[in-house]
Amino acid sequence: MSKHVDIAAELDFALHLADLADAHTLSPFYRRDFSVDWKENKTEVTELDRATERLLADEIMRHREPHAIFGEEFGSAGASSAPLTWIIDPIDGTSNYTRGIPVWATLIALVDANDEPLVAVVSAPALHSRWWAGRGMGAFNARGKIQVSNVRALEEAQVSVTHHAAWDQVGGTQKLVELQQRAYRSRGFGDFWQHMLVAEGNIDAAVDAIGLEPYDTAAVCLVVREAGGMFTDRLGAPSFRNGSAVTSNGHLHSDVLNIIRC
Protein backbone atom coordinates (compact mmCIF):
# COMPACT_ATOMS: atom_id res chain seq x y z
CA MET A 1 0.00 0.00 0.00
CA SER A 2 2.80 2.47 0.86
CA LYS A 3 4.12 2.36 -2.75
CA HIS A 4 1.01 4.30 -3.76
CA VAL A 5 1.47 7.02 -1.13
CA ASP A 6 2.69 10.43 -2.25
CA ILE A 7 5.29 10.74 0.49
CA ALA A 8 6.29 14.29 -0.46
CA ALA A 9 2.68 15.45 -0.23
CA GLU A 10 2.14 13.72 3.09
CA LEU A 11 5.34 15.23 4.45
CA ASP A 12 4.14 18.69 3.42
CA PHE A 13 0.90 18.00 5.28
CA ALA A 14 2.83 16.82 8.36
CA LEU A 15 4.85 20.05 8.30
CA HIS A 16 1.58 21.97 8.10
CA LEU A 17 0.36 20.09 11.18
CA ALA A 18 3.57 21.00 12.98
CA ASP A 19 3.01 24.67 12.14
CA LEU A 20 -0.45 24.47 13.69
CA ALA A 21 0.93 22.80 16.80
CA ASP A 22 3.74 25.31 17.25
CA ALA A 23 1.31 28.21 16.98
CA HIS A 24 -0.83 26.59 19.66
CA THR A 25 1.85 25.58 22.18
CA LEU A 26 4.62 28.15 22.12
CA SER A 27 2.93 31.31 23.43
CA PRO A 28 1.35 29.58 26.46
CA PHE A 29 4.75 28.06 27.26
CA TYR A 30 6.29 31.53 27.51
CA ARG A 31 3.27 33.08 29.26
CA ARG A 32 3.04 30.19 31.76
CA ASP A 33 -0.77 30.45 31.71
CA PHE A 34 -1.95 26.85 31.50
CA SER A 35 -3.31 24.28 33.92
CA VAL A 36 -1.58 21.02 34.83
CA ASP A 37 -3.24 17.73 35.80
CA TRP A 38 -1.86 14.30 36.60
CA LYS A 39 -2.56 11.09 34.72
CA GLU A 40 -3.04 7.70 36.35
CA ASN A 41 0.56 6.84 35.47
CA LYS A 42 1.71 9.84 37.57
CA THR A 43 2.88 11.90 34.62
CA GLU A 44 1.84 15.48 33.97
CA VAL A 45 -0.67 16.51 31.32
CA THR A 46 -1.61 20.06 30.43
CA GLU A 47 -4.63 21.55 28.74
CA LEU A 48 -2.25 22.28 25.84
CA ASP A 49 -1.50 18.57 25.39
CA ARG A 50 -5.17 17.81 24.97
CA ALA A 51 -6.09 20.87 22.94
CA THR A 52 -3.16 20.45 20.54
CA GLU A 53 -3.92 16.80 19.87
CA ARG A 54 -7.57 17.68 19.25
CA LEU A 55 -6.53 20.46 16.88
CA LEU A 56 -4.30 18.14 14.86
CA ALA A 57 -6.84 15.33 14.84
CA ASP A 58 -9.53 17.67 13.53
CA GLU A 59 -7.21 18.87 10.78
CA ILE A 60 -6.36 15.28 9.80
CA MET A 61 -10.00 14.27 9.70
CA ARG A 62 -10.78 17.36 7.61
CA HIS A 63 -8.10 16.70 5.00
CA ARG A 64 -7.19 13.01 5.38
CA GLU A 65 -10.50 11.42 6.35
CA PRO A 66 -9.58 7.86 5.20
CA HIS A 67 -6.60 7.86 7.57
CA ALA A 68 -6.62 6.72 11.20
CA ILE A 69 -5.11 8.55 14.17
CA PHE A 70 -3.34 7.35 17.30
CA GLY A 71 -2.47 10.01 19.85
CA GLU A 72 -1.17 10.15 23.39
CA GLU A 73 -4.15 11.89 24.92
CA PHE A 74 -7.18 10.43 23.13
CA GLY A 75 -5.96 7.12 21.75
CA SER A 76 -7.25 5.79 18.45
CA ALA A 77 -9.68 7.42 16.03
CA GLY A 78 -10.82 6.48 12.55
CA ALA A 79 -11.18 3.07 10.98
CA SER A 80 -9.00 0.31 12.40
CA SER A 81 -8.59 -0.98 8.83
CA ALA A 82 -7.26 2.35 7.55
CA PRO A 83 -4.19 1.89 5.31
CA LEU A 84 -2.37 4.82 6.93
CA THR A 85 -2.24 6.02 10.53
CA TRP A 86 -1.04 9.32 11.99
CA ILE A 87 0.78 8.86 15.30
CA ILE A 88 0.88 12.04 17.38
CA ASP A 89 2.49 13.17 20.61
CA PRO A 90 1.23 16.74 21.04
CA ILE A 91 3.91 17.63 23.59
CA ASP A 92 6.76 15.19 24.08
CA GLY A 93 8.47 16.38 27.24
CA THR A 94 5.43 17.67 29.10
CA SER A 95 7.40 17.65 32.36
CA ASN A 96 9.86 20.06 30.76
CA TYR A 97 7.01 22.16 29.38
CA THR A 98 5.43 22.53 32.80
CA ARG A 99 8.74 23.56 34.41
CA GLY A 100 9.70 26.11 31.77
CA ILE A 101 12.45 23.94 30.24
CA PRO A 102 12.48 24.46 26.45
CA VAL A 103 13.22 20.81 25.57
CA TRP A 104 9.80 19.68 24.34
CA ALA A 105 8.36 18.98 20.91
CA THR A 106 5.37 17.89 18.90
CA LEU A 107 6.01 14.51 17.29
CA ILE A 108 4.09 13.57 14.15
CA ALA A 109 4.50 10.38 12.13
CA LEU A 110 2.56 8.66 9.36
CA VAL A 111 2.86 4.86 9.26
CA ASP A 112 1.49 2.34 6.78
CA ALA A 113 -0.42 -0.88 7.38
CA ASN A 114 2.88 -2.73 7.84
CA ASP A 115 3.85 -0.33 10.64
CA GLU A 116 6.57 1.28 8.54
CA PRO A 117 7.00 5.02 9.17
CA LEU A 118 6.62 7.00 5.95
CA VAL A 119 6.92 10.60 7.11
CA ALA A 120 7.99 12.21 10.37
CA VAL A 121 8.24 15.66 11.89
CA VAL A 122 9.77 16.58 15.24
CA SER A 123 9.05 20.24 15.97
CA ALA A 124 10.62 21.93 19.00
CA PRO A 125 9.68 25.62 18.73
CA ALA A 126 11.14 26.68 22.08
CA LEU A 127 14.50 25.35 20.84
CA HIS A 128 13.91 27.09 17.49
CA SER A 129 14.43 23.67 15.92
CA ARG A 130 12.59 21.26 13.66
CA TRP A 131 13.57 17.97 12.08
CA TRP A 132 11.70 16.05 9.39
CA ALA A 133 12.04 13.07 7.09
CA GLY A 134 10.27 11.20 4.32
CA ARG A 135 10.96 7.56 3.62
CA GLY A 136 13.63 7.38 0.93
CA MET A 137 14.00 11.18 0.91
CA GLY A 138 16.53 11.71 3.69
CA ALA A 139 16.27 13.71 6.91
CA PHE A 140 16.47 17.47 7.30
CA ASN A 141 16.57 20.39 9.69
CA ALA A 142 16.32 24.10 8.95
CA ARG A 143 19.91 24.17 7.68
CA GLY A 144 19.43 21.34 5.20
CA LYS A 145 20.04 17.62 4.99
CA ILE A 146 21.39 15.96 8.13
CA GLN A 147 23.55 12.88 8.61
CA VAL A 148 24.77 10.83 11.55
CA SER A 149 28.40 10.87 12.65
CA ASN A 150 31.16 8.53 11.51
CA VAL A 151 32.59 7.78 14.97
CA ARG A 152 33.44 4.08 15.10
CA ALA A 153 34.93 3.54 18.57
CA LEU A 154 32.85 3.77 21.73
CA GLU A 155 35.84 5.25 23.55
CA GLU A 156 35.64 8.22 21.16
CA ALA A 157 31.86 8.53 21.27
CA GLN A 158 29.51 10.96 22.94
CA VAL A 159 26.38 9.24 24.24
CA SER A 160 23.14 10.23 25.92
CA VAL A 161 21.55 7.97 28.53
CA THR A 162 18.13 8.26 30.18
CA HIS A 163 18.06 6.58 33.56
CA HIS A 164 14.60 5.38 34.60
CA ALA A 165 13.12 3.20 37.34
CA ALA A 166 12.29 0.52 34.77
CA TRP A 167 15.99 0.07 34.08
CA ASP A 168 16.38 -0.84 37.77
CA GLN A 169 13.54 -3.34 37.44
CA VAL A 170 15.25 -5.23 34.61
CA GLY A 171 18.66 -5.03 36.25
CA GLY A 172 20.02 -2.63 33.69
CA THR A 173 21.05 0.47 35.61
CA GLN A 174 24.62 -0.68 36.20
CA LYS A 175 24.84 -1.54 32.50
CA LEU A 176 23.91 2.04 31.64
CA VAL A 177 26.63 3.23 33.99
CA GLU A 178 29.10 0.94 32.25
CA LEU A 179 28.13 2.41 28.88
CA GLN A 180 28.68 5.90 30.22
CA GLN A 181 32.06 4.95 31.63
CA ARG A 182 33.16 3.34 28.37
CA ALA A 183 32.19 6.33 26.25
CA TYR A 184 34.36 9.38 25.79
CA ARG A 185 31.58 11.60 27.16
CA SER A 186 28.07 11.03 28.48
CA ARG A 187 25.16 13.39 28.99
CA GLY A 188 21.43 13.03 29.61
CA PHE A 189 19.67 15.13 26.98
CA GLY A 190 16.48 13.11 27.24
CA ASP A 191 13.25 12.63 25.31
CA PHE A 192 13.23 13.31 21.56
CA TRP A 193 16.22 15.67 21.66
CA GLN A 194 18.88 13.03 22.25
CA HIS A 195 17.75 11.14 19.15
CA MET A 196 17.71 14.27 17.01
CA LEU A 197 21.26 15.00 18.18
CA VAL A 198 22.18 11.51 16.95
CA ALA A 199 20.49 12.23 13.61
CA GLU A 200 22.43 15.48 13.23
CA GLY A 201 25.74 13.79 14.07
CA ASN A 202 26.22 15.88 17.20
CA ILE A 203 26.29 12.82 19.44
CA ASP A 204 26.84 9.22 18.48
CA ALA A 205 24.34 7.11 20.43
CA ALA A 206 21.32 7.54 22.71
CA VAL A 207 19.62 5.12 25.09
CA ASP A 208 16.11 6.09 26.15
CA ALA A 209 13.90 5.09 29.05
CA ILE A 210 11.95 1.84 29.22
CA GLY A 211 8.19 2.18 29.00
CA LEU A 212 7.93 4.32 25.89
CA GLU A 213 4.86 4.40 23.68
CA PRO A 214 4.64 4.47 19.85
CA TYR A 215 3.89 8.20 19.92
CA ASP A 216 7.25 8.69 21.67
CA THR A 217 9.22 6.75 19.09
CA ALA A 218 7.61 6.56 15.62
CA ALA A 219 8.76 9.99 14.44
CA VAL A 220 12.28 9.83 15.88
CA CYS A 221 12.70 6.35 14.39
CA LEU A 222 12.29 7.57 10.82
CA VAL A 223 14.35 10.74 11.24
CA VAL A 224 17.31 8.79 12.61
CA ARG A 225 17.09 6.10 9.94
CA GLU A 226 16.80 8.60 7.10
CA ALA A 227 19.85 10.39 8.51
CA GLY A 228 21.77 7.14 8.04
CA GLY A 229 21.54 5.89 11.61
CA MET A 230 19.98 2.94 13.38
CA PHE A 231 16.92 2.69 15.60
CA THR A 232 16.06 -0.42 17.63
CA ASP A 233 14.59 -1.31 20.97
CA ARG A 234 16.95 -2.11 23.84
CA LEU A 235 17.21 -5.75 22.72
CA GLY A 236 17.95 -4.97 19.09
CA ALA A 237 14.54 -5.42 17.46
CA PRO A 238 13.84 -2.76 14.80
CA SER A 239 10.26 -1.95 15.91
CA PHE A 240 9.26 1.40 17.43
CA ARG A 241 6.47 -0.36 19.37
CA ASN A 242 8.52 -2.32 21.90
CA GLY A 243 8.67 0.22 24.71
CA SER A 244 12.30 1.29 24.44
CA ALA A 245 14.57 3.08 22.01
CA VAL A 246 18.25 2.99 21.18
CA THR A 247 19.61 5.15 18.37
CA SER A 248 23.11 5.42 17.01
CA ASN A 249 25.17 6.26 13.98
CA GLY A 250 25.07 2.55 13.13
CA HIS A 251 28.76 1.89 13.64
CA LEU A 252 28.35 1.78 17.42
CA HIS A 253 25.00 0.07 17.66
CA SER A 254 26.19 -3.46 18.37
CA ASP A 255 28.67 -2.23 20.96
CA VAL A 256 25.96 -0.26 22.77
CA LEU A 257 23.48 -3.15 22.71
CA ASN A 258 26.08 -5.64 23.90
CA ILE A 259 26.65 -3.50 26.98
CA ILE A 260 23.06 -2.62 27.89
CA ARG A 261 21.23 -5.81 26.88
CA CYS A 262 19.53 -7.41 29.90
C-alpha positions as a Markdown table, in Angstrom:
| # | Residue | x | y | z |
|---|---|---|---|---|
| 1 | Met | 0.0 | 0.0 | 0.0 |
| 2 | Ser | 2.8 | 2.5 | 0.9 |
| 3 | Lys | 4.1 | 2.4 | -2.7 |
| 4 | His | 1.0 | 4.3 | -3.8 |
| 5 | Val | 1.5 | 7.0 | -1.1 |
| 6 | Asp | 2.7 | 10.4 | -2.2 |
| 7 | Ile | 5.3 | 10.7 | 0.5 |
| 8 | Ala | 6.3 | 14.3 | -0.5 |
| 9 | Ala | 2.7 | 15.5 | -0.2 |
| 10 | Glu | 2.1 | 13.7 | 3.1 |
| 11 | Leu | 5.3 | 15.2 | 4.4 |
| 12 | Asp | 4.1 | 18.7 | 3.4 |
| 13 | Phe | 0.9 | 18.0 | 5.3 |
| 14 | Ala | 2.8 | 16.8 | 8.4 |
| 15 | Leu | 4.8 | 20.1 | 8.3 |
| 16 | His | 1.6 | 22.0 | 8.1 |
| 17 | Leu | 0.4 | 20.1 | 11.2 |
| 18 | Ala | 3.6 | 21.0 | 13.0 |
| 19 | Asp | 3.0 | 24.7 | 12.1 |
| 20 | Leu | -0.5 | 24.5 | 13.7 |
| 21 | Ala | 0.9 | 22.8 | 16.8 |
| 22 | Asp | 3.7 | 25.3 | 17.3 |
| 23 | Ala | 1.3 | 28.2 | 17.0 |
| 24 | His | -0.8 | 26.6 | 19.7 |
| 25 | Thr | 1.8 | 25.6 | 22.2 |
| 26 | Leu | 4.6 | 28.2 | 22.1 |
| 27 | Ser | 2.9 | 31.3 | 23.4 |
| 28 | Pro | 1.4 | 29.6 | 26.5 |
| 29 | Phe | 4.7 | 28.1 | 27.3 |
| 30 | Tyr | 6.3 | 31.5 | 27.5 |
| 31 | Arg | 3.3 | 33.1 | 29.3 |
| 32 | Arg | 3.0 | 30.2 | 31.8 |
| 33 | Asp | -0.8 | 30.5 | 31.7 |
| 34 | Phe | -1.9 | 26.9 | 31.5 |
| 35 | Ser | -3.3 | 24.3 | 33.9 |
| 36 | Val | -1.6 | 21.0 | 34.8 |
| 37 | Asp | -3.2 | 17.7 | 35.8 |
| 38 | Trp | -1.9 | 14.3 | 36.6 |
| 39 | Lys | -2.6 | 11.1 | 34.7 |
| 40 | Glu | -3.0 | 7.7 | 36.4 |
| 41 | Asn | 0.6 | 6.8 | 35.5 |
| 42 | Lys | 1.7 | 9.8 | 37.6 |
| 43 | Thr | 2.9 | 11.9 | 34.6 |
| 44 | Glu | 1.8 | 15.5 | 34.0 |
| 45 | Val | -0.7 | 16.5 | 31.3 |
| 46 | Thr | -1.6 | 20.1 | 30.4 |
| 47 | Glu | -4.6 | 21.5 | 28.7 |
| 48 | Leu | -2.3 | 22.3 | 25.8 |
| 49 | Asp | -1.5 | 18.6 | 25.4 |
| 50 | Arg | -5.2 | 17.8 | 25.0 |
| 51 | Ala | -6.1 | 20.9 | 22.9 |
| 52 | Thr | -3.2 | 20.5 | 20.5 |
| 53 | Glu | -3.9 | 16.8 | 19.9 |
| 54 | Arg | -7.6 | 17.7 | 19.2 |
| 55 | Leu | -6.5 | 20.5 | 16.9 |
| 56 | Leu | -4.3 | 18.1 | 14.9 |
| 57 | Ala | -6.8 | 15.3 | 14.8 |
| 58 | Asp | -9.5 | 17.7 | 13.5 |
| 59 | Glu | -7.2 | 18.9 | 10.8 |
| 60 | Ile | -6.4 | 15.3 | 9.8 |
| 61 | Met | -10.0 | 14.3 | 9.7 |
| 62 | Arg | -10.8 | 17.4 | 7.6 |
| 63 | His | -8.1 | 16.7 | 5.0 |
| 64 | Arg | -7.2 | 13.0 | 5.4 |
| 65 | Glu | -10.5 | 11.4 | 6.3 |
| 66 | Pro | -9.6 | 7.9 | 5.2 |
| 67 | His | -6.6 | 7.9 | 7.6 |
| 68 | Ala | -6.6 | 6.7 | 11.2 |
| 69 | Ile | -5.1 | 8.5 | 14.2 |
| 70 | Phe | -3.3 | 7.3 | 17.3 |
| 71 | Gly | -2.5 | 10.0 | 19.8 |
| 72 | Glu | -1.2 | 10.1 | 23.4 |
| 73 | Glu | -4.2 | 11.9 | 24.9 |
| 74 | Phe | -7.2 | 10.4 | 23.1 |
| 75 | Gly | -6.0 | 7.1 | 21.8 |
| 76 | Ser | -7.3 | 5.8 | 18.5 |
| 77 | Ala | -9.7 | 7.4 | 16.0 |
| 78 | Gly | -10.8 | 6.5 | 12.5 |
| 79 | Ala | -11.2 | 3.1 | 11.0 |
| 80 | Ser | -9.0 | 0.3 | 12.4 |
| 81 | Ser | -8.6 | -1.0 | 8.8 |
| 82 | Ala | -7.3 | 2.3 | 7.5 |
| 83 | Pro | -4.2 | 1.9 | 5.3 |
| 84 | Leu | -2.4 | 4.8 | 6.9 |
| 85 | Thr | -2.2 | 6.0 | 10.5 |
| 86 | Trp | -1.0 | 9.3 | 12.0 |
| 87 | Ile | 0.8 | 8.9 | 15.3 |
| 88 | Ile | 0.9 | 12.0 | 17.4 |
| 89 | Asp | 2.5 | 13.2 | 20.6 |
| 90 | Pro | 1.2 | 16.7 | 21.0 |
| 91 | Ile | 3.9 | 17.6 | 23.6 |
| 92 | Asp | 6.8 | 15.2 | 24.1 |
| 93 | Gly | 8.5 | 16.4 | 27.2 |
| 94 | Thr | 5.4 | 17.7 | 29.1 |
| 95 | Ser | 7.4 | 17.7 | 32.4 |
| 96 | Asn | 9.9 | 20.1 | 30.8 |
| 97 | Tyr | 7.0 | 22.2 | 29.4 |
| 98 | Thr | 5.4 | 22.5 | 32.8 |
| 99 | Arg | 8.7 | 23.6 | 34.4 |
| 100 | Gly | 9.7 | 26.1 | 31.8 |
| 101 | Ile | 12.4 | 23.9 | 30.2 |
| 102 | Pro | 12.5 | 24.5 | 26.4 |
| 103 | Val | 13.2 | 20.8 | 25.6 |
| 104 | Trp | 9.8 | 19.7 | 24.3 |
| 105 | Ala | 8.4 | 19.0 | 20.9 |
| 106 | Thr | 5.4 | 17.9 | 18.9 |
| 107 | Leu | 6.0 | 14.5 | 17.3 |
| 108 | Ile | 4.1 | 13.6 | 14.1 |
| 109 | Ala | 4.5 | 10.4 | 12.1 |
| 110 | Leu | 2.6 | 8.7 | 9.4 |
| 111 | Val | 2.9 | 4.9 | 9.3 |
| 112 | Asp | 1.5 | 2.3 | 6.8 |
| 113 | Ala | -0.4 | -0.9 | 7.4 |
| 114 | Asn | 2.9 | -2.7 | 7.8 |
| 115 | Asp | 3.8 | -0.3 | 10.6 |
| 116 | Glu | 6.6 | 1.3 | 8.5 |
| 117 | Pro | 7.0 | 5.0 | 9.2 |
| 118 | Leu | 6.6 | 7.0 | 6.0 |
| 119 | Val | 6.9 | 10.6 | 7.1 |
| 120 | Ala | 8.0 | 12.2 | 10.4 |
| 121 | Val | 8.2 | 15.7 | 11.9 |
| 122 | Val | 9.8 | 16.6 | 15.2 |
| 123 | Ser | 9.1 | 20.2 | 16.0 |
| 124 | Ala | 10.6 | 21.9 | 19.0 |
| 125 | Pro | 9.7 | 25.6 | 18.7 |
| 126 | Ala | 11.1 | 26.7 | 22.1 |
| 127 | Leu | 14.5 | 25.3 | 20.8 |
| 128 | His | 13.9 | 27.1 | 17.5 |
| 129 | Ser | 14.4 | 23.7 | 15.9 |
| 130 | Arg | 12.6 | 21.3 | 13.7 |
| 131 | Trp | 13.6 | 18.0 | 12.1 |
| 132 | Trp | 11.7 | 16.1 | 9.4 |
| 133 | Ala | 12.0 | 13.1 | 7.1 |
| 134 | Gly | 10.3 | 11.2 | 4.3 |
| 135 | Arg | 11.0 | 7.6 | 3.6 |
| 136 | Gly | 13.6 | 7.4 | 0.9 |
| 137 | Met | 14.0 | 11.2 | 0.9 |
| 138 | Gly | 16.5 | 11.7 | 3.7 |
| 139 | Ala | 16.3 | 13.7 | 6.9 |
| 140 | Phe | 16.5 | 17.5 | 7.3 |
| 141 | Asn | 16.6 | 20.4 | 9.7 |
| 142 | Ala | 16.3 | 24.1 | 8.9 |
| 143 | Arg | 19.9 | 24.2 | 7.7 |
| 144 | Gly | 19.4 | 21.3 | 5.2 |
| 145 | Lys | 20.0 | 17.6 | 5.0 |
| 146 | Ile | 21.4 | 16.0 | 8.1 |
| 147 | Gln | 23.6 | 12.9 | 8.6 |
| 148 | Val | 24.8 | 10.8 | 11.5 |
| 149 | Ser | 28.4 | 10.9 | 12.6 |
| 150 | Asn | 31.2 | 8.5 | 11.5 |
| 151 | Val | 32.6 | 7.8 | 15.0 |
| 152 | Arg | 33.4 | 4.1 | 15.1 |
| 153 | Ala | 34.9 | 3.5 | 18.6 |
| 154 | Leu | 32.8 | 3.8 | 21.7 |
| 155 | Glu | 35.8 | 5.2 | 23.5 |
| 156 | Glu | 35.6 | 8.2 | 21.2 |
| 157 | Ala | 31.9 | 8.5 | 21.3 |
| 158 | Gln | 29.5 | 11.0 | 22.9 |
| 159 | Val | 26.4 | 9.2 | 24.2 |
| 160 | Ser | 23.1 | 10.2 | 25.9 |
| 161 | Val | 21.6 | 8.0 | 28.5 |
| 162 | Thr | 18.1 | 8.3 | 30.2 |
| 163 | His | 18.1 | 6.6 | 33.6 |
| 164 | His | 14.6 | 5.4 | 34.6 |
| 165 | Ala | 13.1 | 3.2 | 37.3 |
| 166 | Ala | 12.3 | 0.5 | 34.8 |
| 167 | Trp | 16.0 | 0.1 | 34.1 |
| 168 | Asp | 16.4 | -0.8 | 37.8 |
| 169 | Gln | 13.5 | -3.3 | 37.4 |
| 170 | Val | 15.3 | -5.2 | 34.6 |
| 171 | Gly | 18.7 | -5.0 | 36.2 |
| 172 | Gly | 20.0 | -2.6 | 33.7 |
| 173 | Thr | 21.0 | 0.5 | 35.6 |
| 174 | Gln | 24.6 | -0.7 | 36.2 |
| 175 | Lys | 24.8 | -1.5 | 32.5 |
| 176 | Leu | 23.9 | 2.0 | 31.6 |
| 177 | Val | 26.6 | 3.2 | 34.0 |
| 178 | Glu | 29.1 | 0.9 | 32.2 |
| 179 | Leu | 28.1 | 2.4 | 28.9 |
| 180 | Gln | 28.7 | 5.9 | 30.2 |
| 181 | Gln | 32.1 | 4.9 | 31.6 |
| 182 | Arg | 33.2 | 3.3 | 28.4 |
| 183 | Ala | 32.2 | 6.3 | 26.3 |
| 184 | Tyr | 34.4 | 9.4 | 25.8 |
| 185 | Arg | 31.6 | 11.6 | 27.2 |
| 186 | Ser | 28.1 | 11.0 | 28.5 |
| 187 | Arg | 25.2 | 13.4 | 29.0 |
| 188 | Gly | 21.4 | 13.0 | 29.6 |
| 189 | Phe | 19.7 | 15.1 | 27.0 |
| 190 | Gly | 16.5 | 13.1 | 27.2 |
| 191 | Asp | 13.2 | 12.6 | 25.3 |
| 192 | Phe | 13.2 | 13.3 | 21.6 |
| 193 | Trp | 16.2 | 15.7 | 21.7 |
| 194 | Gln | 18.9 | 13.0 | 22.2 |
| 195 | His | 17.8 | 11.1 | 19.2 |
| 196 | Met | 17.7 | 14.3 | 17.0 |
| 197 | Leu | 21.3 | 15.0 | 18.2 |
| 198 | Val | 22.2 | 11.5 | 16.9 |
| 199 | Ala | 20.5 | 12.2 | 13.6 |
| 200 | Glu | 22.4 | 15.5 | 13.2 |
| 201 | Gly | 25.7 | 13.8 | 14.1 |
| 202 | Asn | 26.2 | 15.9 | 17.2 |
| 203 | Ile | 26.3 | 12.8 | 19.4 |
| 204 | Asp | 26.8 | 9.2 | 18.5 |
| 205 | Ala | 24.3 | 7.1 | 20.4 |
| 206 | Ala | 21.3 | 7.5 | 22.7 |
| 207 | Val | 19.6 | 5.1 | 25.1 |
| 208 | Asp | 16.1 | 6.1 | 26.1 |
| 209 | Ala | 13.9 | 5.1 | 29.1 |
| 210 | Ile | 11.9 | 1.8 | 29.2 |
| 211 | Gly | 8.2 | 2.2 | 29.0 |
| 212 | Leu | 7.9 | 4.3 | 25.9 |
| 213 | Glu | 4.9 | 4.4 | 23.7 |
| 214 | Pro | 4.6 | 4.5 | 19.9 |
| 215 | Tyr | 3.9 | 8.2 | 19.9 |
| 216 | Asp | 7.3 | 8.7 | 21.7 |
| 217 | Thr | 9.2 | 6.8 | 19.1 |
| 218 | Ala | 7.6 | 6.6 | 15.6 |
| 219 | Ala | 8.8 | 10.0 | 14.4 |
| 220 | Val | 12.3 | 9.8 | 15.9 |
| 221 | Cys | 12.7 | 6.3 | 14.4 |
| 222 | Leu | 12.3 | 7.6 | 10.8 |
| 223 | Val | 14.3 | 10.7 | 11.2 |
| 224 | Val | 17.3 | 8.8 | 12.6 |
| 225 | Arg | 17.1 | 6.1 | 9.9 |
| 226 | Glu | 16.8 | 8.6 | 7.1 |
| 227 | Ala | 19.8 | 10.4 | 8.5 |
| 228 | Gly | 21.8 | 7.1 | 8.0 |
| 229 | Gly | 21.5 | 5.9 | 11.6 |
| 230 | Met | 20.0 | 2.9 | 13.4 |
| 231 | Phe | 16.9 | 2.7 | 15.6 |
| 232 | Thr | 16.1 | -0.4 | 17.6 |
| 233 | Asp | 14.6 | -1.3 | 21.0 |
| 234 | Arg | 17.0 | -2.1 | 23.8 |
| 235 | Leu | 17.2 | -5.7 | 22.7 |
| 236 | Gly | 18.0 | -5.0 | 19.1 |
| 237 | Ala | 14.5 | -5.4 | 17.5 |
| 238 | Pro | 13.8 | -2.8 | 14.8 |
| 239 | Ser | 10.3 | -1.9 | 15.9 |
| 240 | Phe | 9.3 | 1.4 | 17.4 |
| 241 | Arg | 6.5 | -0.4 | 19.4 |
| 242 | Asn | 8.5 | -2.3 | 21.9 |
| 243 | Gly | 8.7 | 0.2 | 24.7 |
| 244 | Ser | 12.3 | 1.3 | 24.4 |
| 245 | Ala | 14.6 | 3.1 | 22.0 |
| 246 | Val | 18.2 | 3.0 | 21.2 |
| 247 | Thr | 19.6 | 5.2 | 18.4 |
| 248 | Ser | 23.1 | 5.4 | 17.0 |
| 249 | Asn | 25.2 | 6.3 | 14.0 |
| 250 | Gly | 25.1 | 2.6 | 13.1 |
| 251 | His | 28.8 | 1.9 | 13.6 |
| 252 | Leu | 28.3 | 1.8 | 17.4 |
| 253 | His | 25.0 | 0.1 | 17.7 |
| 254 | Ser | 26.2 | -3.5 | 18.4 |
| 255 | Asp | 28.7 | -2.2 | 21.0 |
| 256 | Val | 26.0 | -0.3 | 22.8 |
| 257 | Leu | 23.5 | -3.1 | 22.7 |
| 258 | Asn | 26.1 | -5.6 | 23.9 |
| 259 | Ile | 26.6 | -3.5 | 27.0 |
| 260 | Ile | 23.1 | -2.6 | 27.9 |
| 261 | Arg | 21.2 | -5.8 | 26.9 |
| 262 | Cys | 19.5 | -7.4 | 29.9 |
